[in-house]
């Protein structure tokens, strides 16, 4: 019985560890997201390999994977810069380029107001999640105009 439980645990770990690449594009501006559960890397531009993070400005998110998740908004601003608004998970920026930035609301009231205003015009905003099916479902509902391309 212990062997079955152990094997099930190992299979769960292996199935959770999925690497994939996602492109988000709005008005010609592209962000590449590399997922390596439970970590994500966001880079401005279209990239083929996660090694591109070595000499680039990027944002990394991470979470424990078992009792937490990654949840955020990505905003494509009119000045051709990107804001990632953290909701859940740990986010950290690497590099000095100000074209991709982290933003956080210091209280729930300000976040709730921003979300209410954003939902009136969600075209340049996409809701991010570590659960890609949830991400797709939410953004279909919000009617975002950000084009996503999911690759494994």
C-alpha positions as CSV (number, residue, x, y, z in Angstrom):
1,X,0.0,0.0,0.0
2,X,2.8,2.4,0.8
3,X,4.4,1.8,-2.6
4,X,1.2,2.7,-4.3
5,X,0.9,5.9,-2.3
6,X,4.5,6.7,-3.0
7,X,4.1,6.1,-6.7
8,X,1.0,8.2,-6.9
9,X,2.8,11.0,-5.2
10,X,5.7,10.8,-7.7
11,X,3.3,10.7,-10.6
12,X,1.6,13.8,-9.2
13,X,4.9,15.6,-9.0
14,X,5.9,14.7,-12.5
15,X,2.5,15.7,-13.9
16,X,2.6,19.0,-12.2
17,X,6.0,19.8,-13.5
18,X,5.1,21.1,-17.0
19,X,7.3,23.4,-19.0
20,X,5.5,25.5,-21.6
21,X,5.8,28.7,-23.5
22,X,3.0,31.3,-23.9
23,X,3.0,34.4,-26.1
24,X,0.7,37.3,-25.2
25,X,0.3,40.0,-27.8
26,X,-1.5,43.3,-27.9
27,X,-1.1,46.0,-30.6
28,X,2.1,44.5,-31.8
29,X,3.7,44.2,-28.4
30,X,4.6,40.7,-27.3
31,X,5.4,39.2,-23.9
32,X,6.8,35.7,-23.6
33,X,6.0,33.6,-20.6
34,X,8.0,30.5,-19.8
35,X,6.3,28.2,-17.3
36,X,8.2,25.7,-15.2
37,X,5.6,24.9,-12.6
38,X,5.6,26.4,-10.0
39,X,7.8,29.2,-11.6
40,X,7.0,31.6,-14.4
41,X,9.3,33.9,-16.3
42,X,7.9,37.0,-18.2
43,X,10.0,38.7,-20.8
44,X,9.2,41.5,-23.2
45,X,9.4,40.4,-26.8
46,X,9.1,37.0,-28.5
47,X,11.6,34.5,-27.2
48,X,12.3,30.9,-28.0
49,X,14.3,29.7,-25.0
50,X,14.2,30.3,-21.3
51,X,18.0,30.9,-21.5
52,X,17.0,34.3,-23.0
53,X,16.4,35.5,-19.4
54,X,20.1,35.5,-18.7
55,X,20.8,38.9,-20.2
56,X,17.3,40.3,-20.2
57,X,15.0,42.2,-17.9
58,X,12.3,39.8,-16.8
59,X,9.8,39.1,-14.0
60,X,9.8,35.8,-12.2
61,X,6.9,34.5,-10.2
62,X,7.0,31.5,-7.9
63,X,4.8,29.8,-5.3
64,X,4.9,26.6,-3.3
65,X,2.7,24.7,-5.7
66,X,0.7,22.6,-3.2
67,X,-1.4,25.1,-1.3
68,X,-0.9,28.3,-3.3
69,X,-1.2,29.6,-6.8
70,X,-0.1,32.3,-9.2
71,X,-2.7,35.0,-10.0
72,X,-2.0,38.4,-11.6
73,X,-3.1,40.8,-14.2
74,X,-0.9,41.9,-17.1
75,X,-1.7,45.3,-18.5
76,X,-0.5,46.4,-22.0
77,X,-0.1,50.2,-21.5
78,X,-0.6,52.8,-24.3
79,X,3.1,53.9,-23.8
80,X,4.1,50.3,-24.9
81,X,5.1,49.2,-21.4
82,X,3.8,46.3,-19.4
83,X,2.6,46.2,-15.9
84,X,2.1,42.9,-14.0
85,X,-0.2,43.4,-11.0
86,X,0.4,40.8,-8.4
87,X,-2.6,39.1,-6.7
88,X,-1.1,35.9,-5.5
89,X,2.4,34.3,-5.5
90,X,5.8,35.9,-5.1
91,X,7.0,38.2,-7.9
92,X,10.4,39.6,-8.5
93,X,11.9,41.8,-11.2
94,X,15.4,41.2,-12.5
95,X,17.1,43.9,-14.6
96,X,16.7,47.6,-15.0
97,X,14.6,48.0,-18.2
98,X,11.4,49.9,-17.2
99,X,9.4,48.5,-20.1
100,X,8.2,45.7,-17.9
101,X,7.2,46.4,-14.3
102,X,5.7,45.0,-11.2
103,X,2.8,46.8,-9.6
104,X,1.0,46.1,-6.4
105,X,-1.9,47.7,-4.6
106,X,-1.3,48.4,-0.9
107,X,-4.9,47.7,0.1
108,X,-7.9,45.7,-1.2
109,X,-10.1,48.7,-1.6
110,X,-7.8,50.3,-4.2
111,X,-7.4,46.9,-6.0
112,X,-11.2,46.4,-6.0
113,X,-11.7,49.8,-7.5
114,X,-9.1,49.2,-10.2
115,X,-10.6,45.8,-11.0
116,X,-14.1,47.3,-11.3
117,X,-12.8,50.0,-13.7
118,X,-10.7,47.6,-15.7
119,X,-13.6,45.2,-16.3
120,X,-15.4,48.1,-18.1
121,X,-12.6,48.0,-20.7
122,X,-10.6,44.8,-20.5
123,X,-9.2,44.9,-24.1
124,X,-5.5,45.5,-23.2
125,X,-5.6,43.5,-20.0
126,X,-5.2,39.7,-19.4
127,X,-5.7,37.8,-16.2
128,X,-2.8,35.3,-15.6
129,X,-3.1,32.1,-13.7
130,X,-0.9,29.0,-13.1
131,X,-4.0,27.0,-14.1
132,X,-4.1,27.6,-17.8
133,X,-7.6,26.4,-18.3
134,X,-8.8,28.9,-15.7
135,X,-6.8,31.6,-17.4
136,X,-8.4,30.9,-20.8
137,X,-11.9,30.7,-19.3
138,X,-11.6,34.0,-17.4
139,X,-10.2,35.9,-20.3
140,X,-12.9,34.7,-22.7
141,X,-15.4,36.0,-20.2
142,X,-13.6,39.4,-19.9
143,X,-13.4,39.6,-23.7
144,X,-9.8,40.6,-23.7
145,X,-8.2,41.6,-27.0
146,X,-4.8,40.3,-25.9
147,X,-4.0,37.4,-28.3
148,X,-2.6,34.3,-26.6
149,X,-0.7,31.5,-28.1
150,X,-0.1,28.5,-25.8
151,X,2.8,26.1,-26.7
152,X,4.0,23.0,-24.9
